[in-house]
Amino acid sequence: MHNSALDVTRASQFDVDFSLVDFDLSADQVALRDAAASLLDKHSSIEQVRARVGPGVVVGTLPGAGAGAGAGAGAGAGAGASAADKTAPGVDDAPKGFDRELWAAMAEQGWLAVERPESDGGLAMGMVEVAVLCEELGRRLAPAPFAGTILAIDAIATARDGGLGGGLGGGRKGDRDGSSARDEQLGEWANSLLNAEIVGCVSIDVSGDRSLEVNRRGADVELTGTLGPALFAPSAGVVVVVHEGEVFAVGRDGAGGGSRGFVSRAEPIMDRTRELGRVELDGAKAIPLGGDELAQRLMNRAVTAACAEMLGSADAALAMAVRYAKDRVQFGRPIGSFQAIKHKLADSLVDVEGMRSSVYYSAWCASAGDPDSSAAASMAKAWCSDASRRVMATALQVHGGIGFTWEHDMHLFLKRAQLDQVSYGDASFHRDRLAGILRSRLEDTGRVL
């Protein structure tokens, strides 16, 4: 008996009245990606990255090992403690600085001005193009503080100009003295960042730690406390701090007038392609940049940049695993011909393409000022953090024993991805953030979409 409930109307019978959506990169974005790839191939090849990483000798990890083991043997207790601190396991051996030749080449090609208007000598692009560049950086493990600097430039420009369209010159005419001095300092920092004279870093509190003290004395703001670990903090000239819905900027040399700035110290890190450190503030003079709206904007952009780097490193790790599966012969056949390996690599491809979709949707939302920007960013971070972990685990398993060795490049991608997975909040944090966003939307409108 014919069941009419099972009849299906073919979609081709409907008239569809909307323009086609192009999910590919535009011609300009492809040209930007290709130019970035060419620059990084020249200045950040795997051989150059390995030269910075070093031979893999870890000092002081075993009892009695390393130069600091007997540092205080013949000295008093105080002197011994001081020497031991300086040679703590992994600290002296931590990655230091960044590749200045690469950084200069990136600045010369206009990377730091990618979002600035053409009137300021910029490329007048947006967050999608920033994501394109971050993806290439992750693919090549580039030791450059690009994301933190771009984020700092944007935060300062947004605070000073009330948006992204204004210039970054000196103080505006007609402002009060305090506002003019503030604008002048922000303009000085922004110009130094754009010209690659200093680098920036971003510290976003996702732990709920309330140890940072914000002291207001009239129009002045002073910060005291130790911030969480931040990429390239030891090299930064300015740090943008997000704390309890407020955003501040602090310079290493203070905020003008001989005021106190910040100091930073290096932290041991498994990812040896980048440096990590903590910023210490002791009555440091800060310039308020904005409230919760800017804090959310900065979080969304930081998350998107981290996800784009994870996408690049995951795509590269998958390509390495596929090549190895084609070359490695076992039982007279390439291991890639075995169904178990095929399925693992196919699952990784699904993960990588899911990362790509979520990253570029988040980047588009951030660039367009879409109301879904926060939800898109947290969806991307929740997915990319988990998917990156799965892709790296599969790539490591496909490589087998050689993937665990220092001589192979696989561990460099794995360790870099592990840091990105927890930067600016891990997957659990962003699932909670997304749930809060959707719950608020449901309470306000009765809908989540």
N, C-alpha and C positions, 0 to 999 in steps of 0.2 A: 504494500500500500504506500502510495506517495505521501510523504510528510511535508506539507508546505512550509513548516517551521524551519526546515533545513535549506530552503531556497536561499541562495546568496546572489545579490545583485553585483555584477561586475563593476569595479571602480571605474573602468574606462567608459561606462555609460553616463557618468556624471560630468557636467561642465564644471571645471575648476577655474575659478576666477581669482587668481592671485599670482603675483610674480614669483619666479623661481628663486629659491634660496641657494646661494653659492657657499658651500662649506669649505672650499679650498682657499688657500692664501691667494691674495691678489698678485698681479704681476710685480708691483712695487715691493710687496712683502717677500716674494720669492727672490727678487734681486737683492734685497737686504740680507736674506738668509744666505744666499750664495756668496755675497761679499764677506759676510761674517765667517763663513766656513773657510774661505780662502785665507783670510787674515789669521784665523786660529790654526789652520794647517801649517802656516809659516812660523808662528810664534808660540804655539802651544801644542806641538806634536807630542805623542806619547813619550818619545825619547827625551824631550825637553822637560816634560812633567816629571819623569822618573829622575832626571838629574836634580830637580828641586827636592823630590821626596827623599832621596838619599839611599844608602845601602840597606836600610832596614835594621840596623843595629840598635837595639833598645838598651839604654844604659840604666843600671841600677834597679832592675826589676827583680833580681834574686838577692837573698841575704849575702852581704859581703861583696856584691858586684858593683861596678861603676866607680867613678872618681870620687863620689861623695861618701862611699862606705866608711872610710876612716877619716873623714874630714876633721872631726873634733877629737881624734884619739889623743893627741899630745897637748890639748888646750883645755882651758876651763870650760865649765858647763855652758856659760853664755856664748862663748866664741864657737863652741861646737854646735850649738843649736843654730846659730846664724849661718854657719857654713853648710849645715845639713839642709837648711831651708833653700839655699841657693842651688843645691844639687839634688833637690827632691826628685824621685823617680819620674822620668818622663817630662819634667818641666823644662829643663835646659835643652832637651832633645825635641821639644815641641816645634811644629812648623812656625817659621818667623817671616813676617812681611808678606810680600806678594811679588809677582813678576813685573818689575817696573818697565822693562822693555815692552812687554805685552800691553801693559796699562797705557803707556804712551801711544802705542799704535792704535789702541781702541779709541782713545781720546782724539787722535788725529783723524780717524775715520768718522768721527761725529757720534759715537755711541752715547756719550754722556749728555748730548743735546738732542737725543732722539725725540723727546717729547716737547722740547722748547719750540716756540714759534719761529718762523723764518726771519722775522724782524730781529730776533736775538741771535741769529746765526744757527738756529736749530733746524731739525728736519721736519718739524710740525707733524709728527706721528703720534702714536698713542700706546696704550698698554699692550695691545696685541703685538705690536712690533717689539716692545720690551720682552714679551714672552718668547718671540722668535729668537731674539738674541740670547736669552737665558737658556733656551733649549740647546742651542749650539754650545754654550759654555758648559752645560752639564754633559753633553755628548763627548767633549774633549777634556773634561776634568780641569778646566782652565783655572789657574791660581790667581784670580783677579776679583777685587771687591766691587763688582759691578752693581749687583742688586742693592746692597746697602747704600751705595752712593746715589743711585737713581732714586731710591725711596726718600733719602734725605733731601735731595734737590726738590722733589715733588712736594714734600711736606712743607719745606721752607717757602717755596713759590706759592703754594696754596694759602699759607698763612699770611704772607705779605701782600699778595695781589688779590686775595679774595677769590682765587680761581687760577686756572692754568694759562690764561691768555695774556697776562701782563708781562712787563719786562722785569729784569732783576738788577737794575742799576742802583744808584744811591737813594737816599731818603727823599720822600716826596716833599714838594714845596708846600708850605702852609700848614704842615702838621705841627703839633706841639713838640717841644724839645724832646720829651721822653719818647714819643712815637717816632720822631725823626731818627733819634739815636738807635731805636730798635730796628727800624727799617734799614738803616745804614749797616748795622751789624749783620742782619739777615742777608742783605745784598752782598756784603763782603764774603760771607760764608758760601753763598750760592755761586758767586763768580769763581771762588777758589775751587769749589767742587766741580763746576763745569769745565774749568781749565786743567783739571787733574792735578792741581797743586796740593790738595788734601783729599782724603777719602772719607766717606761717611759710613756710619753703622747705625743700626736700629735695634733698640731693646724694647720688646713688647712683653709686658708682664702677663703671663698666662697661668701663673701658679697661684694667684691670689695672695702673694706675699705682700704684707703691708709694712715691711720694714723700712721702705723708702719714706723719708720724712720730707714733706713739702712745707717750707716755711715762707710765709708772705710778710714782707715788711713794706707796707705801702705799695708802690708799683713794682718793687723788687721781689724776685722769687729765688729762694735758695734751696738746693736739694742736698740731702745727706743720706747716704746708704750705699750698699753694694748691689749693683744690678746683676741680673742673671747672665749666663754666658752668651756672648754675641760674636758673630763672625767678624773677623778683622778689627775687633775692638783695639788690640794693641797698636795698630797702625792708624787708627782713625783720628782725624782732626776735629770732627764734630760728631756728636751722638744725638740721635733723636730718641727721646724716651716717651713711651706710652705707659701711663700709670693711672689706674682707676678713672678711665674716661677722660683723661687730660693728656695733652701732648706738649712736650718741652724740648727745646734745643739747648745743648750745652757744648761749648767749645773747649778744646784741650787747654787753651790759654785764657779761658773765661769768656765773658760777654762784653769785653771792652772795659776801659777805665781801670786796668790793673786788677780786675776781679779774679777770684779764684776759679779755676777750671776743673777738669777731671783728670784722674790718672787711671791707668789701666795695667793689668797684669795678665800674662799669658797663662793659659790653662792647657794641661795635657789633652791630647785629642787623638782618636784613632784615625780620623781622616787627615792624612798628611799632605793633602793638596791645598789645604786652607789653614789659616790660623784662627784660633779661638781665644777669647779672653773675657775678663770681667772688668767693668767700669766701676771705679770707686769714686764716690762723691762725698766731699766733706765741706758742706757749706758752699757748694759750687753755685755760681750765679747762672740761672737759667732764664731763657726767654720763652714765655708761654706761646705756643703756636695755635692752639685751638682746643675744643672740647670733644665731646663724644663723637660728633659727626666726622671730624678729622681722624680721630682714633680708629673708628670703624673703617674709614677709607684706607688708612695706612695698613691696618690689619689685612684687609682684602687684597691690597696690592702686594704686600709682603708674602702672603700665602700663595698668591698666583705665581709670583716669581720663583718661590721655592718649588712649587709643583712643576713649573716649566723645566727647571733644572733636573728634577727627578725624571721627567719624561725623557729628556735627552740622555741621561745616564742609563735609564731602563732600555731605551731603544738601542743604544750602543751595546749593552750587555746581551740583549737578545740576538743582535746581529753576530756578536762573537760566538754565542752558543750555537747558532745555526751553522756558521762556518766550521766550527769544531765538529759538530755532528756529521757534517759532510766529509770531513777529512779523516776522522778517527775510525779506524777499521777494527772490528772485533768479530770473531767467528767468521771471518772471510767477507764481511759486509760492513759498509759504513753504519755507524750506530744510529744515524738519522733515519735509516730504513726500518728500524724497529718501532712497532706501534706505540710502545710506552714513551719513547722519546718524542715521537711525532705529536702525541697528545699533549705532552708537557709544553712543547714549544708552541703548539697551536693555542693552548690556554694562555701562554705568555703574550702571544700576539693580540688576543682579545683584551688582555689587561692593558697592554701598551696603547691600543687604539681607544680604549675607554679613557685612559689617561689623557690622550690627545684631545678627545672631545670635551672632557671636563675642563681641561686647562684653557683651551681657547674660548670656550663659552664664558668662563670666569674672566678671562682677559677682555673679552668683548664687553661684558657687563661693566667692568671697571672703567673701560675707556669711554663707554657711552653714558655713564652715570645711571645705569639701569637700576630700578628699585630692587631687583633680585640680586644685586652685586654681593651682598653679604652671604645670602643663601648659596649662591653659585660658588663663591670662594670656599666656603666650608664643605660643600659637597665635593669640590675638587680635592681639597686637602684630605678629607676622609677617604676618598677613593684612591687617590694617588699614593698616600702613605702605605695603605695595605697592598695595593697592586704592585708598587715598587718592591716591597718586601718579597712578594711572591715571585716576581720576575727575577730578582737577584738570587733567591733560593734555587729556582729552577736552573738558572745559568750556571750556578756553582755546582749543582748536582750533575748537569750534563758534562761539565768539564772533568768531573771526577777528582782524583787526587791532585792533579796538576793545578786545579783551580785554587787549592789551598796554599800553594807555594808563593813565596815572595817574588820569585822570578816572573810569574805570570801576572798579567794586568788585571785579572778579574777582581782581586781583593781591593784594588783602588776604587773601582766602581761601587763595590759592595759597601765599603766604609763611608764613602761620600754620600751614598743614598741613605745610609742609616742615620746620618746627622740631619739630612734634609727631612727625613720622615718625622722627626720630633721638633724641628724648628718651627717657631710660632704656633705651637700647639700640635699634639699628635692626633691620630685619627679619632680617638675617643673624645678628646677635647672638642673637636669640630663636629662630631655627631651630636654632642650635648649642645653646642652653639646653634647648630641647625635646628635641633628640636625646640630650642627656645624661640628662634625666629618664627618657626611655623606655628608654635603655640600662640605667640602674640598675634600673628596674622589671623589665626582662627578666632581668637577672642574678639578681635577688632572688626573682622569682616564676615565671619562665619565660613570662610573658605581658606584653603591653604595654597591654592593655585590661582 
